[in-house]
Amino acid sequence: MTDSVKRPIPKKKQIEQLRKEINYHNHRYYVLDDPEISDAQYDHLLTELINLEQLNPELITIDSPTQRVGGEPLPEFGEVKHRVPMLSLNNVFSDEEFQEFNHRLCETLDVDTIDYVAEPKLDGLAISLLYENGVLIRAATRGDGSSGEDVTQNVRTIQSIPLKLQGEDYPAILEVRGEVFMPKDGFEKLNYRQLEKGEKAFVNPRNAAAGSLRQLDSKVTATRPLKFYCYGWGYIESMVFPKLHSEMMEHLREWGFPVQPDLEVVKGVKGCHEYYKALVDRRNQLPYEIDGIVYKVNRLDLQADLGFVSRAPRFAIARKFPPQEEVTRVLAIDVQVGRTGALTPVARLEPVFVGGVTVTNATLHNEDEAQRKDVRVGDYVVVRRAGDVIPEVASVVLSKRRHDNAPFKMPVHCPVCGSDVERGEGETISRCSGGLFCPQQSIEAIKHFASRRAMDIAGLGDKLVEQLVENGLLSDVSGLYTLTASQLSKLERMAEKSADNLIAALEKSKNTTLPRFLFALGIREVGETTAHNLANFYGTLDKIKQASREELQEVPDIGTVVAAHIITFFHQSHNIEVIDRLLESGVNWPDIEVSDIDCKPLAGKTFVVTGTLSTLSRQEAKELLQKLGAKVSGSVSKKTDYLVAGEKAGSKLDKAEALGVEVLDEEGFLRMIDKENE
């Protein structure tokens, strides 16, 4: 072949060029809302790529624009463990509550004013997107924060989520987090199509988005008008972070992620209030539903200093909009019995549409609250609902009250088992004294034991638990592991395959952890965090059972009340019998290695870490100190023993010097760590 003959473009290069061009136009259309070509021109490019890939199937890659819709429907969603937990946010509902939040932060950080990143809080579904070398490889729901469901096939159908990132400076591994939602106009069109087909309409855009994302067939999801906005990140490998949250969001935008157009950096309480007022005024004009505003501290070093509480970051807050309210009539007041015997009065209502859902029940919280509001059967009441908060009766419309509406009284006997109702001195909660004799307490205890954050027994739903107890197959949690497939298959709506699946799930749940097991037992006021602290402080169940009240109070975050509940639980013979039967059934967990914190070299010493360290992050420095027994605080005080000061240490260094606190530079800090590790 001579040089004058024109060589054909290799198919691989041609396909790569087409993909690059289509990805560019997708970004212009779905992210920037600024298309450069017509729909017909875009369709021509996509058709050309489809034809080339069909002729060259060996060149198809998972990040190709043609691969958004998966193949066969999934039998079920897989589980994904989040490398960095997906936390929820704490809420405030008033200007005063937000001012208190800001004051706490300023006091902790020892600053006068804080710059916040403010953005609308979308009413959608939180999603984690994992990219390796710029290619989307996995998408997962938040789930319980520790693990979620693998919805990769469905997420790939959402056009505003890039399958391949733009640019070349993105990290090798990047986990991006954001919200999948359904715009208002898309929701209306979807419901119109549903009704045209004779199918049920969705109640609100959030339900529609959640239902669309949880389809086992991604082809169904692909027909739904879903969108995505990025709001943050999780695990990231090999990246030098910028100083500000807003700068990181700009990086994410440059890599191809859609970011809230209304995201702004605001200064202090005044800036937050002005942003809130402006967004409230525009709320109804926005193309999507929002239920509040999220404020995050803009400086990433301050975010790290503030850290996290049990299930939420300290550096961020959701400022919720005023709850939506409607008036309806109270048909009855029932008293429900919880797993700890707590009695909760619940108002049964004439159905009313509030905050996007039809409400038929509303909590009255407790006896004092029901009597304070003086809610009576037959009253017209204002029902309030804010976001996902359980609906509550806000007030009574006294002008509509009939003279014969009788005041509510808490029963003196349990409405389920007839046992005496007790109320401790100084407590607001009335309780059934029946314990596990009370069938309802047993039912609720079993539901809790089987729940995802406890023993995680897949397939053991609330209705099935109620059936098992009502049919005499179950009286306490230990009976779960004696159930047989033959017994289960005889229950209503329980086929042989479902029975086999549940037996397999029960067997799988036997391999657990000590914190999960402690939480599953349902000890009063022992939540996940307390269970974790107990397990890691004592290491074994036997040591926890034998601990005295004074010893239990040495565990972080356990006071006199919680210690008393733990002592009471482990001193009741029927509880010990249930635990013994569970262990005999094969429930087990790996050992936890516990070292005496008082024997660690830096025990009793308080450190504060500030500024930028060159060889490790502040979080890594904190972890090194904690392993050596030190307490790491976020603010300098007279109780501080050492300040570890990196570059640009700021006001904390000034305060430490004023208080005479010993200051360590990075080199001195590392020498100390090396010495104590010898």
C-alpha positions as CSV (number, residue, x, y, z in Angstrom):
1,M,0.0,0.0,0.0
2,T,1.4,3.4,-1.0
3,D,1.3,6.5,1.2
4,S,-1.2,8.1,-1.2
5,V,-3.8,5.5,-0.3
6,K,-6.1,6.7,2.6
7,R,-6.1,4.3,5.5
8,P,-9.4,3.5,7.2
9,I,-9.8,4.6,10.9
10,P,-9.4,1.5,13.2
11,K,-12.8,0.4,14.6
12,K,-11.6,0.6,18.2
13,K,-10.4,4.2,17.8
14,Q,-13.7,5.1,16.0
15,I,-15.8,3.6,18.8
16,E,-13.7,5.4,21.5
17,Q,-14.1,8.7,19.7
18,L,-17.9,8.2,19.4
19,R,-18.2,7.3,23.1
20,K,-16.2,10.4,24.1
21,E,-18.4,12.6,21.9
22,I,-21.6,11.1,23.3
23,N,-20.5,11.4,26.9
24,Y,-19.6,15.1,26.2
25,H,-23.1,15.7,24.9
26,N,-24.7,13.8,27.7
27,H,-22.9,16.0,30.2
28,R,-24.0,19.1,28.3
29,Y,-27.7,18.0,28.2
30,Y,-28.2,16.2,31.6
31,V,-25.8,18.0,33.9
32,L,-25.3,21.5,32.5
33,D,-28.7,21.8,30.9
34,D,-27.0,23.4,27.9
35,P,-27.2,21.1,24.8
36,E,-25.0,21.9,21.8
37,I,-26.7,19.6,19.3
38,S,-30.3,18.6,18.5
39,D,-32.0,15.4,19.7
40,A,-31.9,14.1,16.2
41,Q,-28.1,14.6,15.9
42,Y,-27.6,13.0,19.3
43,D,-29.8,10.0,18.2
44,H,-27.7,9.7,15.0
45,L,-24.4,9.5,17.1
46,L,-25.9,6.9,19.5
47,T,-27.2,4.7,16.6
48,E,-23.9,4.8,14.9
49,L,-22.2,3.6,18.1
50,I,-24.8,0.8,18.6
51,N,-24.2,-0.4,15.1
52,L,-20.4,-0.4,15.5
53,E,-20.6,-2.3,18.8
54,Q,-22.9,-4.9,17.4
55,L,-20.4,-5.5,14.6
56,N,-17.6,-5.6,17.1
57,P,-18.9,-7.0,20.4
58,E,-15.4,-7.7,21.7
59,L,-15.0,-3.9,21.9
60,I,-18.0,-3.3,24.2
61,T,-17.1,-1.9,27.7
62,I,-19.2,-1.4,30.8
63,D,-18.7,2.4,30.6
64,S,-20.1,2.7,27.0
65,P,-23.2,4.9,26.7
66,T,-25.0,1.9,25.1
67,Q,-24.7,-0.1,28.3
68,R,-27.0,1.9,30.6
69,V,-29.8,-0.8,30.7
70,G,-28.8,-4.2,32.1
71,G,-29.8,-7.6,30.9
72,E,-32.0,-10.1,32.6
73,P,-34.0,-9.0,35.7
74,L,-32.3,-9.7,39.0
75,P,-33.7,-12.4,41.4
76,E,-32.8,-10.1,44.4
77,F,-30.6,-7.2,45.4
78,G,-27.2,-8.1,46.8
79,E,-25.8,-6.5,50.0
80,V,-23.0,-3.8,49.9
81,K,-20.9,-2.9,52.9
82,H,-20.0,0.8,53.0
83,R,-16.3,1.3,53.6
84,V,-17.2,4.7,55.1
85,P,-20.6,4.7,56.9
86,M,-23.4,6.7,55.2
87,L,-24.6,8.7,58.1
88,S,-27.9,10.6,58.5
89,L,-28.2,14.2,59.6
90,N,-29.5,15.7,62.8
91,N,-32.4,18.1,62.4
92,V,-33.3,21.6,63.7
93,F,-36.8,23.1,63.2
94,S,-36.4,26.8,64.2
95,D,-34.1,29.7,64.0
96,E,-33.4,29.4,67.8
97,E,-32.3,25.7,67.4
98,F,-30.0,26.5,64.5
99,Q,-28.5,29.4,66.5
100,E,-27.8,26.9,69.4
101,F,-26.2,24.5,66.9
102,N,-24.0,27.3,65.5
103,H,-23.1,28.5,69.0
104,R,-21.9,24.9,70.0
105,L,-19.7,24.7,66.9
106,C,-18.2,28.2,67.5
107,E,-17.5,27.3,71.1
108,T,-15.9,23.9,70.3
109,L,-13.8,25.3,67.5
110,D,-13.0,28.5,69.4
111,V,-14.0,30.8,66.5
112,D,-16.3,33.7,66.1
113,T,-17.9,33.0,62.7
114,I,-18.3,29.9,60.6
115,D,-18.7,29.7,56.8
116,Y,-21.2,27.1,55.8
117,V,-22.1,25.4,52.5
118,A,-25.9,25.6,52.1
119,E,-28.0,23.6,49.7
120,P,-31.6,22.4,49.4
121,K,-32.4,19.1,51.1
122,L,-33.9,17.0,48.3
123,D,-36.7,14.6,49.2
124,G,-35.3,11.6,47.5
125,L,-33.1,8.5,48.1
126,A,-29.5,8.6,49.2
127,I,-27.1,6.7,46.9
128,S,-23.4,5.8,47.0
129,L,-21.5,5.6,43.6
130,L,-18.2,3.8,43.4
131,Y,-15.7,4.6,40.6
132,E,-12.5,2.8,39.9
133,N,-10.1,4.5,37.4
134,G,-13.0,6.8,36.4
135,V,-15.5,4.0,35.6
136,L,-18.7,3.4,37.6
137,I,-18.5,-0.1,39.0
138,R,-21.1,-0.1,41.8
139,A,-24.1,1.8,43.2
140,A,-25.7,1.1,46.6
141,T,-28.5,2.5,48.7
142,R,-27.8,3.9,52.2
143,G,-29.6,1.0,53.9
144,D,-28.8,1.1,57.6
145,G,-25.8,3.3,57.1
146,S,-23.3,0.4,57.4
147,S,-24.6,-1.6,54.5
148,G,-27.1,-1.1,51.7
149,E,-28.5,-2.8,48.6
150,D,-26.6,-3.2,45.3
151,V,-28.7,-1.2,42.8
152,T,-25.9,-0.8,40.2
153,Q,-28.0,-2.0,37.2
154,N,-30.8,0.5,38.0
155,V,-28.5,3.5,38.7
156,R,-26.8,3.0,35.4
157,T,-30.1,3.9,33.6
158,I,-30.0,7.4,35.2
159,Q,-28.7,9.7,32.4
160,S,-27.3,12.4,34.8
161,I,-25.0,9.8,36.5
162,P,-21.8,9.5,34.5
163,L,-20.7,6.0,33.6
164,K,-17.2,7.4,33.0
165,L,-15.7,10.5,34.6
166,Q,-14.4,13.5,32.7
167,G,-10.9,14.8,32.8
168,E,-7.8,12.9,34.0
169,D,-7.1,14.2,37.6
170,Y,-9.8,12.1,39.4
171,P,-8.7,9.7,42.1
172,A,-8.1,6.0,41.3
173,I,-10.9,5.1,43.7
174,L,-13.7,7.6,44.3
175,E,-16.9,7.1,46.2
176,V,-19.5,9.8,45.5
177,R,-22.7,10.3,47.4
178,G,-25.8,12.1,46.4
179,E,-29.6,12.0,46.1
180,V,-31.7,10.2,43.4
181,F,-35.0,12.0,43.0
182,M,-37.9,12.5,40.6
183,P,-38.7,16.0,39.4
184,K,-42.2,17.3,39.8
185,D,-43.1,17.4,36.1
186,G,-41.7,13.8,35.6
187,F,-43.8,12.6,38.6
188,E,-47.0,14.0,37.1
189,K,-46.3,12.4,33.7
190,L,-45.5,9.1,35.3
191,N,-48.7,9.1,37.3
192,Y,-50.7,10.0,34.2
193,R,-49.1,7.0,32.4
194,Q,-49.9,4.8,35.4
195,L,-53.5,5.8,35.5
196,E,-53.8,5.4,31.7
197,K,-52.6,1.8,32.0
198,G,-55.1,1.2,34.9
199,E,-52.3,0.9,37.4
200,K,-52.0,2.6,40.8
201,A,-50.6,6.1,40.9
202,F,-47.7,7.0,43.2
203,V,-48.4,9.1,46.3
204,N,-45.5,11.5,46.0
205,P,-42.2,11.9,44.1
206,R,-40.1,10.4,46.9
207,N,-42.1,7.1,46.9
208,A,-42.0,7.1,43.1
209,A,-38.2,7.5,43.1
210,A,-37.7,4.8,45.8
211,G,-40.0,2.4,44.0
212,S,-38.3,3.0,40.7
213,L,-34.8,2.5,42.0
214,R,-35.8,-0.8,43.7
215,Q,-37.1,-2.5,40.6
216,L,-35.5,-5.9,40.0
217,D,-35.8,-5.2,36.2
218,S,-33.6,-2.3,35.2
219,K,-35.6,-1.9,32.0
220,V,-38.5,-0.6,34.2
221,T,-36.2,1.8,36.0
222,A,-35.0,3.1,32.6
223,T,-38.6,4.3,31.8
224,R,-38.8,6.4,35.0
225,P,-37.7,10.1,35.0
226,L,-35.1,9.9,37.7
227,K,-32.3,12.5,38.2
228,F,-29.3,12.8,40.5
229,Y,-27.5,15.5,42.4
230,C,-24.2,14.9,44.1
231,Y,-23.8,16.3,47.7
232,G,-20.6,14.8,49.0
233,W,-18.2,11.8,49.0
234,G,-17.2,8.8,51.1
235,Y,-14.1,6.7,50.6
236,I,-11.4,8.3,48.3
237,E,-8.0,6.8,47.6
238,S,-4.9,8.8,46.5
239,M,-6.0,12.4,46.6
240,V,-4.7,15.6,48.0
241,F,-7.9,17.3,49.3
242,P,-8.6,21.0,48.9
243,K,-9.2,23.1,52.0
244,L,-12.9,23.7,51.5
245,H,-16.0,21.6,51.0
246,S,-17.1,23.9,48.3
247,E,-13.8,23.5,46.4
248,M,-14.3,19.7,46.5
249,M,-17.8,20.0,45.2
250,E,-16.3,22.0,42.3
251,H,-13.9,19.2,41.6
252,L,-16.8,16.7,41.5
253,R,-18.6,19.0,39.1
254,E,-15.5,19.1,36.8
255,W,-15.4,15.3,36.9
256,G,-18.9,15.2,35.5
257,F,-21.3,15.0,38.4
258,P,-24.4,17.3,38.6
259,V,-24.2,19.5,41.7
260,Q,-27.1,21.5,43.2
261,P,-27.3,24.8,41.2
262,D,-28.6,26.4,44.4
263,L,-25.5,25.5,46.4
264,E,-24.0,28.6,48.1
265,V,-21.3,29.4,50.6
266,V,-22.9,31.6,53.3
267,K,-21.3,33.4,56.3
268,G,-22.5,32.8,59.8
269,V,-26.0,32.6,61.3
270,K,-27.1,35.7,59.3
271,G,-26.1,34.2,56.0
272,C,-27.8,30.9,56.8
273,H,-31.1,32.7,57.8
274,E,-31.0,34.8,54.6
275,Y,-30.5,31.7,52.5
276,Y,-33.3,29.9,54.3
277,K,-35.8,32.8,53.8
278,A,-34.9,33.1,50.1
279,L,-35.4,29.4,49.5
280,V,-38.7,29.2,51.5
281,D,-40.0,31.9,49.2
282,R,-38.9,30.0,46.1
283,R,-39.9,26.5,47.3
284,N,-43.0,26.1,45.3
285,Q,-41.3,27.3,42.1
286,L,-38.4,24.7,42.4
287,P,-38.7,21.8,39.8
288,Y,-38.2,19.2,42.6
289,E,-39.5,18.6,46.1
290,I,-37.4,19.6,49.1
291,D,-38.0,19.3,52.8
292,G,-35.4,21.7,54.2
293,I,-31.8,22.9,53.8
294,V,-28.5,21.3,54.7
295,Y,-25.8,23.4,56.2
296,K,-22.2,22.0,56.3
297,V,-19.1,23.6,57.8
298,N,-17.1,24.7,54.7
299,R,-13.5,24.2,56.0
300,L,-12.6,20.5,55.8
301,D,-10.1,20.8,58.7
302,L,-12.8,22.1,60.9
303,Q,-15.1,19.2,59.8
304,A,-12.4,16.8,60.9
305,D,-12.0,18.6,64.2
306,L,-15.7,18.4,64.9
307,G,-16.0,14.7,63.9
308,F,-19.1,12.6,64.4
309,V,-21.6,11.5,67.0
310,S,-23.2,8.1,66.9
311,R,-25.0,8.2,63.5
312,A,-24.5,11.8,62.3
313,P,-21.7,14.3,61.6
314,R,-21.2,17.2,64.1
315,F,-20.3,19.6,61.3
316,A,-23.6,19.4,59.4
317,I,-27.3,19.9,60.2
318,A,-30.6,19.8,58.4
319,R,-32.8,22.8,58.9
320,K,-36.2,21.4,58.2
321,F,-39.1,23.4,56.8
322,P,-42.2,23.9,58.9
323,P,-44.3,20.8,59.1
324,Q,-47.4,20.4,57.1
325,E,-50.7,20.3,59.0
326,E,-54.3,19.3,58.4
327,V,-57.5,19.1,60.5
328,T,-59.3,15.7,61.0
329,R,-61.4,13.9,63.6
330,V,-60.3,11.4,66.3
331,L,-62.3,8.2,65.9
332,A,-60.6,6.3,68.8
333,I,-57.6,6.3,71.1
334,D,-55.9,2.9,71.3
335,V,-53.0,2.0,73.6
336,Q,-50.1,0.1,72.0
337,V,-47.6,-2.0,73.9
338,G,-43.9,-1.9,72.9
339,R,-41.1,-4.4,73.3
340,T,-40.1,-2.9,76.7
341,G,-43.7,-2.8,77.9
342,A,-44.0,1.0,77.2
343,L,-47.6,2.0,76.6
344,T,-48.2,4.6,73.9
345,P,-51.6,6.1,73.2
346,V,-52.3,6.4,69.5
347,A,-55.1,8.4,67.9
348,R,-57.1,6.6,65.2
349,L,-58.1,9.3,62.7
350,E,-60.5,9.9,59.8
351,P,-58.1,9.5,56.9
352,V,-56.4,12.8,55.9
353,F,-53.8,13.7,53.3
354,V,-50.8,15.4,55.1
355,G,-47.3,16.0,53.7
356,G,-47.7,13.7,50.8
357,V,-49.2,10.7,52.5
358,T,-52.6,9.6,53.8
359,V,-52.5,9.6,57.6
360,T,-54.9,7.4,59.7
361,N,-52.9,7.2,62.9
362,A,-51.0,9.8,65.0
363,T,-49.0,9.3,68.1
364,L,-49.9,11.0,71.4
365,H,-46.5,10.0,72.8
366,N,-47.4,9.3,76.5
367,E,-50.0,9.8,79.2
368,D,-48.8,13.3,80.2
369,E,-48.7,14.5,76.6
370,A,-52.2,13.2,75.8
371,Q,-53.6,14.8,78.9
372,R,-51.7,18.1,78.4
373,K,-53.2,18.4,74.9
374,D,-56.5,17.0,76.2
375,V,-57.2,14.9,73.1
376,R,-60.5,13.2,73.3
377,V,-62.4,10.7,71.1
378,G,-64.6,12.7,68.8
379,D,-62.4,15.8,68.8
380,Y,-61.3,17.6,65.7
381,V,-57.5,17.9,65.9
382,V,-54.6,19.5,63.9
383,V,-52.4,16.7,62.6
384,R,-48.8,17.5,61.9
385,R,-46.3,15.7,59.7
386,A,-42.7,16.9,58.9
387,G,-40.7,14.8,56.4
388,D,-40.5,11.2,57.6
389,V,-41.4,12.0,61.2
390,I,-44.3,10.0,62.6
391,P,-47.5,12.0,62.4
392,E,-48.5,13.6,65.7
393,V,-51.5,15.5,67.0
394,A,-50.4,19.1,67.4
395,S,-53.5,20.5,69.0
396,V,-57.2,20.2,69.5
397,V,-59.8,22.5,67.7
398,L,-61.7,23.3,70.9
399,S,-64.3,25.3,69.1
400,K,-65.6,22.1,67.5
401,R,-65.6,20.0,70.7
402,R,-68.9,18.3,71.7
403,H,-69.7,18.5,75.4
404,D,-69.9,14.8,75.8
405,N,-66.4,14.0,74.5
406,A,-64.8,12.2,77.5
407,P,-61.2,12.9,78.7
408,F,-58.6,10.2,77.9
409,K,-57.3,8.0,80.8
410,M,-54.4,5.5,80.6
411,P,-55.7,2.0,81.4
412,V,-54.6,0.5,84.8
413,H,-54.3,-2.9,83.2
414,C,-52.4,-3.9,80.0
415,P,-54.8,-3.9,77.1
416,V,-53.1,-7.1,75.7
417,C,-52.4,-9.4,78.7
418,G,-54.2,-7.7,81.6
419,S,-51.1,-7.2,83.8
420,D,-50.9,-4.2,86.0
421,V,-49.7,-1.0,84.4
422,E,-46.8,0.6,86.3
423,R,-45.2,4.1,86.2
424,G,-41.9,4.7,88.0
425,E,-41.4,7.8,90.1
426,G,-40.2,10.7,87.9
427,E,-40.9,8.8,84.7
428,T,-43.2,9.8,81.9
429,I,-43.7,6.3,80.5
430,S,-46.3,3.9,81.7
431,R,-45.4,0.2,81.3
432,C,-47.0,-3.2,81.3
433,S,-45.5,-5.3,84.1
434,G,-46.1,-8.6,82.3
435,G,-42.7,-8.8,80.7
436,L,-42.4,-11.8,78.4
437,F,-45.7,-13.1,79.8
438,C,-47.3,-10.3,77.7
439,P,-47.7,-11.7,74.1
440,Q,-47.3,-8.2,72.6
441,Q,-44.0,-7.6,74.3
442,S,-42.8,-11.0,73.0
443,I,-43.8,-10.1,69.5
444,E,-42.0,-6.7,69.6
445,A,-38.9,-8.3,71.2
446,I,-38.7,-10.9,68.4
447,K,-39.2,-8.3,65.7
448,H,-36.4,-6.2,67.2
449,F,-34.1,-9.3,67.5
450,A,-34.6,-10.2,63.8
451,S,-34.2,-6.6,62.5
452,R,-31.4,-5.7,60.1
453,R,-29.3,-3.9,62.6
454,A,-29.6,-6.7,65.1
455,M,-29.4,-10.3,64.0
456,D,-30.4,-9.5,60.4
457,I,-32.7,-12.4,59.8
458,A,-33.8,-11.9,56.1
459,G,-37.4,-12.9,55.4
460,L,-38.7,-12.7,59.0
461,G,-41.1,-9.9,58.6
462,D,-43.5,-8.4,61.2
463,K,-46.6,-10.3,59.9
464,L,-44.8,-13.6,60.0
465,V,-43.6,-13.0,63.6
466,E,-47.2,-12.3,64.6
467,Q,-48.3,-15.5,62.9
468,L,-45.6,-17.6,64.6
469,V,-46.6,-16.2,68.1
470,E,-50.4,-16.5,67.5
471,N,-50.0,-20.1,66.3
472,G,-48.0,-21.1,69.4
473,L,-44.8,-21.8,67.4
474,L,-42.8,-19.0,69.2
475,S,-42.8,-17.5,72.6
476,D,-39.4,-15.9,72.8
477,V,-36.4,-15.3,70.5
478,S,-34.7,-18.6,71.4
479,G,-37.5,-20.5,69.7
480,L,-36.5,-19.0,66.4
481,Y,-33.6,-21.5,66.0
482,T,-35.8,-24.5,66.8
483,L,-38.3,-23.8,63.9
484,T,-38.4,-26.3,61.1
485,A,-39.3,-25.9,57.4
486,S,-42.2,-28.2,57.9
487,Q,-43.7,-26.0,60.6
488,L,-43.2,-22.8,58.6
489,S,-44.6,-24.2,55.3
490,K,-48.0,-24.8,57.0
491,L,-48.4,-21.1,57.8
492,E,-50.6,-18.8,55.7
493,R,-48.7,-17.5,52.5
494,M,-45.7,-19.5,53.4
495,A,-44.6,-21.8,50.5
496,E,-42.0,-24.5,50.8
497,K,-39.3,-22.4,49.1
498,S,-40.0,-19.5,51.4
499,A,-39.8,-21.8,54.4
500,D,-36.4,-23.2,53.2
501,N,-35.1,-19.7,52.6
502,L,-36.1,-18.6,56.1
503,I,-34.4,-21.6,57.7
504,A,-31.3,-20.8,55.7
505,A,-31.5,-17.1,56.9
506,L,-31.8,-18.2,60.5
507,E,-28.8,-20.5,60.1
508,K,-26.8,-17.6,58.6
509,S,-27.7,-15.2,61.4
510,K,-26.1,-17.5,64.0
511,N,-22.7,-16.1,62.9
512,T,-22.9,-12.6,64.3
513,T,-20.8,-10.1,66.5
514,L,-21.1,-9.4,70.2
515,P,-22.2,-5.8,69.7
516,R,-25.0,-7.0,67.4
517,F,-26.1,-9.7,69.8
518,L,-26.2,-7.3,72.8
519,F,-28.3,-4.8,70.7
520,A,-30.6,-7.7,69.6
521,L,-31.4,-8.6,73.2
522,G,-33.4,-5.4,73.5
523,I,-32.0,-4.2,76.9
524,R,-33.6,-0.9,77.8
525,E,-31.7,2.1,76.5
526,V,-28.9,-0.1,75.1
527,G,-28.7,1.0,71.5
528,E,-26.1,0.2,68.9
529,T,-23.5,2.6,70.2
530,T,-23.9,1.5,73.8
531,A,-23.8,-2.2,72.7
532,H,-20.5,-1.5,70.8
533,N,-19.0,0.3,73.8
534,L,-19.9,-2.5,76.1
535,A,-18.5,-5.2,73.8
536,N,-15.3,-3.5,73.2
537,F,-14.8,-2.6,76.9
538,Y,-15.4,-6.1,78.3
539,G,-14.7,-8.3,75.3
540,T,-16.9,-11.2,76.5
541,L,-20.6,-11.6,77.3
542,D,-19.7,-13.3,80.6
543,K,-17.8,-10.3,81.8
544,I,-20.7,-8.0,81.0
545,K,-23.1,-10.2,82.8
546,Q,-20.9,-10.2,85.9
547,A,-20.1,-6.5,85.9
548,S,-21.3,-4.4,88.9
549,R,-23.2,-1.1,88.5
550,E,-20.1,0.9,89.4
551,E,-18.0,-1.1,86.9
552,L,-20.5,-0.6,84.1
553,Q,-20.4,3.2,84.7
554,E,-16.7,3.1,83.7
555,V,-17.8,2.3,80.1
556,P,-18.0,5.4,77.9
557,D,-21.5,6.9,77.7
558,I,-23.0,4.6,80.3
559,G,-24.5,6.4,83.4
560,T,-26.4,5.3,86.4
561,V,-29.7,4.7,84.6
562,V,-28.4,2.6,81.8
563,A,-26.1,0.6,84.2
564,A,-29.2,-0.1,86.3
565,H,-31.1,-1.4,83.2
566,I,-28.2,-3.7,82.3
567,I,-27.9,-5.1,85.8
568,T,-31.7,-5.7,85.9
569,F,-31.7,-7.5,82.6
570,F,-28.9,-9.9,83.5
571,H,-30.3,-10.6,86.9
572,Q,-33.6,-11.9,85.6
573,S,-33.5,-15.7,85.3
574,H,-35.8,-15.9,82.3
575,N,-33.4,-13.7,80.3
576,I,-30.4,-15.8,81.2
577,E,-32.3,-18.9,80.2
578,V,-33.2,-17.4,76.8
579,I,-29.5,-16.4,76.2
580,D,-28.3,-19.9,77.2
581,R,-30.8,-21.5,74.7
582,L,-29.5,-19.1,72.0
583,L,-25.9,-20.1,72.6
584,E,-26.9,-23.8,72.7
585,S,-28.6,-23.3,69.3
586,G,-25.2,-22.2,67.8
587,V,-25.3,-18.4,68.0
588,N,-21.7,-17.3,68.1
589,W,-19.3,-14.4,67.5
590,P,-15.6,-13.9,67.1
591,D,-13.6,-13.0,70.2
592,I,-12.8,-9.3,70.9
593,E,-9.3,-8.5,72.1
594,V,-9.5,-6.0,74.9
595,S,-6.5,-4.2,76.4
596,D,-6.7,-2.3,79.7
597,I,-6.8,1.4,78.7
598,D,-5.3,2.4,82.0
599,C,-2.2,0.4,81.1
600,K,-1.6,2.2,77.9
601,P,1.3,4.7,77.8
602,L,-0.8,7.8,77.1
603,A,-3.8,6.9,79.3
604,G,-5.2,10.0,81.1
605,K,-3.5,12.4,78.7
606,T,-5.7,14.8,76.5
607,F,-4.4,15.9,73.1
608,V,-5.7,18.4,70.5
609,V,-4.6,18.1,66.9
610,T,-4.8,21.1,64.7
611,G,-3.3,22.5,61.4
612,T,-2.1,20.5,58.4
613,L,0.3,17.6,59.0
614,S,2.6,16.7,56.0
615,T,3.1,12.9,56.6
616,L,-0.4,11.9,57.8
617,S,-3.9,13.2,58.2
618,R,-5.3,14.6,61.4
619,Q,-7.6,11.6,61.6
620,E,-4.7,9.2,61.4
621,A,-2.9,11.2,64.1
622,K,-6.0,10.9,66.3
623,E,-6.2,7.2,65.7
624,L,-2.5,6.7,66.7
625,L,-3.1,8.6,69.9
626,Q,-6.3,6.7,70.8
627,K,-4.5,3.4,70.3
628,L,-2.0,4.5,72.9
629,G,-4.9,5.4,75.3
630,A,-5.0,9.1,74.9
631,K,-8.2,11.2,74.8
632,V,-8.4,13.4,71.7
633,S,-10.4,16.6,72.1
634,G,-11.6,19.1,69.5
635,S,-10.9,22.2,71.6
636,V,-8.1,23.6,73.8
637,S,-8.8,24.0,77.5
638,K,-7.0,24.0,80.8
639,K,-7.4,20.2,80.8
640,T,-5.4,19.8,77.5
641,D,-2.0,18.2,78.1
642,Y,-0.6,18.6,74.5
643,L,-1.4,20.4,71.3
644,V,-0.1,18.8,68.1
645,A,0.3,21.7,65.7
646,G,0.8,21.4,62.0
647,E,1.0,24.2,59.5
648,K,-1.5,27.0,59.8
649,A,-2.5,26.0,63.3
650,G,-4.5,29.2,63.9
651,S,-6.3,30.2,67.0
652,K,-5.9,26.9,68.8
653,L,-2.1,27.4,68.9
654,D,-2.6,30.9,70.3
655,K,-5.0,29.6,73.0
656,A,-2.6,26.7,73.9
657,E,0.3,29.1,74.3
658,A,-1.8,31.5,76.4
659,L,-2.8,28.6,78.7
660,G,0.7,27.2,78.9
661,V,-0.2,23.9,77.1
662,E,2.8,22.0,75.8
663,V,2.9,22.3,71.9
664,L,4.3,19.5,69.7
665,D,5.3,20.1,66.1
666,E,4.8,17.2,63.7
667,E,8.4,15.9,64.2
668,G,8.1,16.0,68.0
669,F,4.7,14.3,67.8
670,L,6.0,11.4,65.7
671,R,9.0,11.0,68.0
672,M,6.6,10.7,71.0
673,I,4.5,8.1,69.1
674,D,7.6,6.1,68.2
675,K,8.9,6.2,71.7
676,E,5.6,5.1,73.3
677,N,5.3,2.3,70.7
678,E,8.7,0.8,71.7
